[in-house]
Every structure is written in structure tokens, then in C-alpha cells.
Amino acid sequence: MKKGLITMILVLSVVVSGFSQTVNGKLIKDLDVDYVEIVGWNKIFSKKVTVEIDFGQVDKFFKSKDTEIRDENDKRVVFNSMIDALNFMSKSGYEFVTAYIVKEGDSSKYHYILRKKNIQ
């Protein structure tokens, strides 16, 4: 009985935590905007990418937490790739519109424009 209860609690916590990511203190799925831009770049010495979201929020100078995707423990979310981030945003109610790359020296930043699903 205890093992079943513990297993159920663990499964529920994983399911709930998958939907509690925030940006600038707001749940991503509940942002009151039609369009967002996600910007990603490769982490140094890693295949993972760092992704930030711009939804028109006012961010404070030198305060990257305003654009970072954070989990329920206020830790920065790191994605395996830009497609991983795009799939995450799709589950959060957004769909792909267009993408472009900006080269900065030897590195590149990937910009994806998304819109809320079901808007005209």
C-alpha cells in the first residue's frame, strides 16, 4: 500500500511539475500575450541550450531572471535542443511561426517566433 501511494505521489509530482514553468514569475501557459520569441544558444562545453523568452515584459538591467524559464523550484530550465524547447512551448499552448539565426562572432543565437494556438 505504501509503495503504491509513494509511486502515485511521484508520478503526480512529475506531471504537475511539467506544467509549472514560469518566466518573470508568470506561468508560461497563462501569459496574456498572443506572440512570444524564444531565443536560444548553446551552453559552453555542452550540447544543451539555454533558452530565454521575450513576451514584451519589462526586464531589469542585468537581471536575466526576467527572461529565463524557471521550474517550480525557481531553477533555470535547460533544454536538450531548440526542438526540445519548441516542443515544450507547444505543450504550453504556443505554435511555431518563423525562425531566424543571428551570428555573433563564432556563436549563433536561434530566434523562434511563436503565437498562441487558436488565434487568427
C-alpha positions in Angstrom: 0.0 0.0 0.0 2.8 2.4 1.0 4.8 1.7 -2.2 1.7 2.3 -4.4 1.0 5.6 -2.6 4.6 6.7 -3.0 4.6 5.8 -6.7 1.4 7.7 -7.3 2.8 10.8 -5.5 6.0 10.7 -7.5 4.0 10.3 -10.8 1.7 13.2 -9.9 4.6 15.4 -8.9 6.3 14.8 -12.3 3.1 15.6 -14.2 2.4 18.7 -12.1 6.0 20.0 -12.3 5.8 19.7 -16.1 3.3 22.4 -16.2 4.6 24.8 -13.6 7.4 26.5 -15.6 7.4 30.3 -15.3 9.1 33.3 -16.9 9.3 36.6 -15.0 7.2 34.9 -12.2 4.3 34.1 -14.6 3.2 30.6 -15.8 4.1 30.3 -19.4 0.8 28.7 -20.4 -1.1 31.6 -18.8 0.8 34.6 -20.3 -1.7 37.1 -21.6 0.0 37.7 -24.9 -0.5 36.4 -28.5 3.2 36.2 -29.5 6.4 35.3 -27.9 10.0 34.9 -29.0 12.3 32.2 -27.7 16.0 32.8 -28.1 18.4 30.0 -27.6 22.2 29.4 -27.7 24.5 26.5 -26.9 25.9 26.3 -23.5 29.7 26.3 -23.3 31.2 22.8 -23.4 27.8 21.2 -23.6 25.2 20.1 -26.2 22.4 21.6 -24.2 20.9 25.0 -25.0 20.0 28.0 -22.8 16.6 29.5 -23.8 15.1 32.8 -22.8 11.6 34.1 -23.6 10.6 37.6 -24.7 6.9 38.3 -24.4 7.2 42.1 -24.2 8.0 42.1 -20.5 9.9 44.8 -18.8 13.1 43.4 -17.6 15.5 45.0 -15.2 19.1 45.8 -16.3 21.4 42.8 -15.6 18.6 40.7 -14.3 18.4 37.6 -16.6 15.7 36.0 -14.4 13.2 38.2 -16.1 13.5 36.2 -19.3 14.7 32.8 -18.1 12.4 29.8 -18.0 12.3 28.6 -14.4 10.9 25.5 -12.8 8.8 25.1 -9.7 11.9 25.3 -7.5 13.0 28.6 -9.3 15.8 26.8 -11.1 16.7 27.7 -14.7 15.3 25.1 -17.2 17.9 23.8 -19.6 16.8 22.2 -22.9 18.5 19.4 -24.9 18.0 21.4 -28.1 15.9 24.2 -29.7 13.4 21.5 -30.8 13.1 20.4 -27.2 12.3 24.0 -26.3 9.8 24.2 -29.2 8.0 21.0 -28.1 7.9 22.4 -24.6 6.3 25.6 -25.8 3.8 23.7 -27.9 2.7 21.8 -24.8 2.4 25.2 -23.2 -0.1 26.4 -25.8 2.1 28.0 -28.5 2.7 27.2 -32.1 5.7 27.9 -34.4 5.5 30.9 -36.8 9.1 31.5 -38.1 12.7 31.3 -37.1 16.0 33.0 -37.9 19.6 32.9 -36.7 21.8 35.8 -35.6 25.6 35.2 -35.8 27.7 36.8 -33.1 31.3 36.1 -33.7 31.8 32.4 -33.5 28.5 31.7 -31.9 24.9 31.8 -33.1 21.6 32.7 -31.4 18.5 31.0 -32.6 15.3 33.0 -32.6 11.9 31.4 -32.8 8.7 33.4 -33.1 5.6 31.6 -31.7 2.0 32.5 -31.3 -0.7 31.2 -29.0 -2.6 28.4 -30.6 -6.1 29.2 -31.9 -5.6 32.9 -32.7 -6.3 34.3 -36.1 
